[in-house]
Structure formats: C-alpha cells, structure tokens
Amino acid sequence: MTAFANFFPRKGRHLVSILLLAAGTLIQCSCSSPKMVVGDSLPYSEIRLREGDVIRISFPGAPTLDGTYQVRRDGKITLTLGGEVVALGKTPTELEKELLKLYESQLVVKQVVVAVNASSFPVFVTGAVLRPGKIMADRPLTVLEAVMEAGGADFARANLKDVMVVRQVEGGQTVNFKVNLRDTLNGRRSEPFYLKPSDIVYVPEKFSWF
C-alpha cells in the first residue's frame, strides 16, 4: 500500500488508507455472508399421504403379499397380511418403517417398499397468469409447471423474478418462498421448487408508473 499511496499527495494519503481499509472490509463481509435461501427442493417422496392416495406396498422375498391400496376416508388401509394400519399423514418412508416393525417377525427378507401410484392435491395460482385458479396435481409439480398449467404467465405484466409461494406450515403459520422463474426460463441452472398441497403461487406484476 506504501507504493500505491506514493502516487497521492501527502495530505491525501490518510484518506486513501481509510478508503482501502473500508473496501477490504466490504469484500470480506460479502464473501462471508450466508446466502439467502429462496427455494425449497424437498423430495416428493417426503410429501405426506392423504385420503384417496393409491399406494403400492411390496414385500421383497414374499411377492404374494404385495398389494395396492387406497387410503380410506378414515386414513387407514387393510393389508393382505391382515390388520389395519393408519397411512394418513405419514410419508412413504415412515410407513415403510412402521410396517417393517409390525410384521418383521413374519418376513424372511426384512424390507418393505411403499410407492405412491396415484395422488392428487390442490395448488392455487394467482396474479399475472392467463388462467388463475385451482389446479389438481396428480404428480410432482414444480412452480414453473404450475404456472404453465395456469395458462402461462402474462409476459406483458408478469414479474417472473419475484414469484412467491405461500405455504402453511405446522402450527397454522404461513411461510413465503421467493422463486426466480426468469433465471430458469433464461436457461440458468437452478434447483426445481416442488409444491406441496394447498400451496399458493403468486406471480406479481411488474412495477409501473402508469
């Protein structure tokens, strides 16, 4: 820094030193600051089972016990092995663990596989889209796919950089997630944001003075 400061008059060297120190501090802060999380890429397999879902339960080593079941209104299913099990509100992984614990003594191969064959859940799309409203999803659905299901964005009005996902979490609280669809549409690499039941996708309008 001494060589750099020699280019300036003596009276200005103190000011130059302060400016360089401040710039170094800003660079250090920007590098060490944590990144803001603006998305959610929770695996679809972690979505909890709901009434009406159709699931396939397989028992490797005992295929005669395999079966397809629909989650009843009371949240239960009746297995080929006998007995009823509550499936409602559990993830496939949680149900696998419960079934293995219940029937482990009857199984030669200690493994149970639960797969979701059919499932539908509502999401809502509003804002600057061509057909706002309710969408029934029967497969894993991303924010971009939901917008396309709603007729696509109204590109004359839509601000795709700041799309919001409104989600209700445990305790009745609401959490908002920011998703940048403009980057996705421009070919920039990004993690897909998968929706959960009853999520609300809001596509805001561009700010305008008129």
C-alpha positions in Angstrom: 0.0 0.0 0.0 3.0 2.3 0.6 3.9 2.2 -3.1 0.3 2.9 -4.0 0.0 5.8 -1.7 3.1 7.5 -3.1 1.1 8.5 -6.1 -1.0 10.8 -4.0 -0.1 14.0 -2.2 0.9 13.6 1.5 -2.3 15.2 2.7 -4.5 12.7 0.8 -2.6 9.5 1.9 -4.6 9.2 5.1 -7.9 9.3 3.2 -6.6 6.7 0.7 -5.7 4.4 3.6 -9.2 4.7 5.0 -10.8 4.0 1.7 -8.7 0.9 1.0 -9.4 -0.4 4.5 -13.2 0.1 4.0 -13.1 -1.6 0.6 -11.3 -4.6 2.1 -13.9 -4.8 4.9 -16.7 -4.8 2.4 -15.1 -7.5 0.3 -14.6 -9.7 3.4 -18.2 -9.2 4.5 -19.6 -10.1 1.1 -17.6 -13.3 0.9 -18.5 -14.5 4.4 -22.2 -13.6 4.4 -24.6 -16.6 4.2 -26.7 -16.9 1.1 -30.4 -16.3 1.4 -32.4 -19.5 0.7 -35.1 -18.7 -1.8 -36.4 -22.1 -2.7 -37.4 -25.5 -1.5 -36.4 -28.7 -3.2 -37.9 -31.1 -0.8 -38.1 -34.6 -2.4 -41.6 -35.5 -3.5 -41.3 -38.8 -1.6 -41.4 -36.8 1.7 -44.9 -35.5 0.9 -47.4 -37.0 3.4 -50.1 -39.4 2.3 -53.6 -38.1 2.0 -57.1 -39.5 1.7 -57.7 -41.1 -1.7 -54.0 -41.7 -2.4 -53.3 -45.1 -4.1 -50.1 -46.8 -2.8 -48.3 -50.0 -3.8 -46.8 -52.0 -0.9 -44.2 -54.6 -1.8 -42.5 -57.2 0.3 -39.3 -58.3 -1.4 -38.9 -62.1 -0.9 -42.7 -62.5 -0.5 -44.3 -61.1 -3.6 -47.6 -62.9 -2.8 -48.1 -60.3 0.0 -47.7 -57.4 -2.4 -50.8 -55.2 -2.8 -52.2 -51.9 -4.0 -54.3 -50.0 -1.5 -56.2 -46.7 -1.4 -56.1 -44.6 1.7 -59.7 -44.6 3.0 -61.6 -41.6 4.5 -60.6 -42.8 8.0 -57.0 -42.7 6.9 -56.4 -46.4 7.1 -55.6 -49.3 4.8 -56.2 -53.0 5.2 -53.2 -55.2 4.4 -53.0 -58.6 2.8 -51.2 -59.7 6.0 -54.3 -58.8 8.0 -54.9 -55.8 10.2 -55.4 -52.2 9.6 -52.7 -49.5 9.5 -53.1 -45.8 9.6 -51.4 -44.3 6.4 -52.9 -40.8 6.5 -50.3 -38.1 7.4 -47.3 -40.4 7.0 -44.6 -40.2 4.4 -43.9 -43.4 2.3 -40.6 -43.8 4.3 -42.4 -43.5 7.7 -45.0 -46.1 6.6 -42.3 -48.5 5.4 -40.6 -48.3 8.8 -43.9 -48.9 10.7 -44.9 -51.9 8.5 -41.4 -53.4 9.0 -41.7 -53.0 12.7 -45.2 -54.6 12.8 -44.5 -57.6 10.5 -40.8 -58.1 10.9 -41.2 -61.5 12.6 -43.3 -62.8 9.6 -40.8 -61.6 6.9 -37.8 -63.6 5.7 -36.4 -60.5 3.9 -36.6 -57.6 6.3 -37.6 -55.0 3.8 -40.8 -53.2 2.9 -41.2 -50.8 -0.1 -44.0 -48.2 -0.3 -44.6 -46.4 -3.6 -47.3 -43.8 -4.4 -49.1 -45.0 -7.6 -51.6 -42.1 -7.7 -52.1 -39.0 -5.8 -53.8 -35.7 -6.3 -53.6 -32.5 -4.4 -54.7 -28.9 -4.9 -52.5 -25.9 -5.5 -53.6 -22.4 -6.4 -52.0 -20.0 -8.9 -52.9 -16.3 -8.9 -51.6 -13.0 -10.1 -50.3 -12.3 -13.6 -51.2 -15.6 -15.3 -53.7 -16.2 -18.0 -55.9 -18.7 -16.1 -55.6 -18.1 -12.4 -57.3 -20.6 -10.1 -57.1 -24.0 -8.5 -55.1 -26.8 -10.1 -55.3 -30.5 -9.1 -51.9 -32.1 -9.3 -51.6 -35.8 -9.8 -47.8 -35.9 -10.0 -44.8 -34.0 -8.6 -45.4 -30.4 -9.6 -42.9 -27.5 -9.7 -43.7 -23.8 -9.6 -42.9 -23.4 -13.3 -45.2 -26.3 -14.2 -48.0 -24.9 -12.1 -47.7 -21.5 -13.9 -47.8 -23.3 -17.2 -50.9 -25.3 -16.1 -52.5 -21.9 -15.3 -52.1 -20.9 -19.0 -48.6 -19.5 -18.6 -47.5 -16.1 -17.4 -48.9 -12.9 -18.9 -45.5 -11.7 -20.1 -46.7 -8.1 -20.6 -47.4 -7.8 -16.8 -45.6 -10.7 -15.0 -42.6 -10.2 -12.8 -41.1 -13.7 -13.0 -38.1 -12.8 -11.0 -40.0 -12.5 -7.7 -42.6 -15.2 -7.9 -43.9 -16.1 -4.4 -45.0 -19.4 -2.9 -47.2 -19.1 0.1 -47.2 -22.2 2.3 -49.0 -23.1 5.5 -46.8 -25.0 8.0 -47.3 -26.7 11.3 -48.9 -24.5 13.9 -51.0 -22.7 11.3 -48.3 -20.3 10.4 -47.6 -19.0 6.9 -44.1 -19.1 5.2 -43.3 -17.3 2.0 -40.7 -18.5 -0.5 -39.2 -16.5 -3.3 -38.6 -18.3 -6.7 -36.8 -16.7 -9.6 -38.5 -18.2 -12.7 -36.9 -15.7 -15.0 -33.5 -17.3 -14.5 -35.0 -20.7 -15.2 -36.6 -19.6 -18.4 -33.4 -17.9 -19.5 -31.6 -21.2 -19.2 -29.7 -20.6 -16.0 -29.2 -23.7 -13.9 -31.4 -23.8 -10.7 -32.9 -26.4 -8.4 -36.6 -27.1 -9.1 -39.0 -25.9 -6.4 -41.6 -28.6 -5.8 -45.0 -27.6 -4.5 -46.9 -29.1 -1.5 -50.6 -29.5 -1.1 -52.5 -26.2 -0.8 -49.5 -24.0 -1.8 -50.4 -20.7 -3.3 -48.3 -19.5 -6.2 -48.4 -15.7 -6.7 -47.0 -14.2 -9.9 -46.6 -10.4 -9.2 -47.0 -7.7 -11.7 -44.1 -5.5 -13.0 -43.9 -2.2 -11.3 -45.1 0.6 -13.5 -45.5 4.4 -13.0 -48.6 4.4 -15.3 
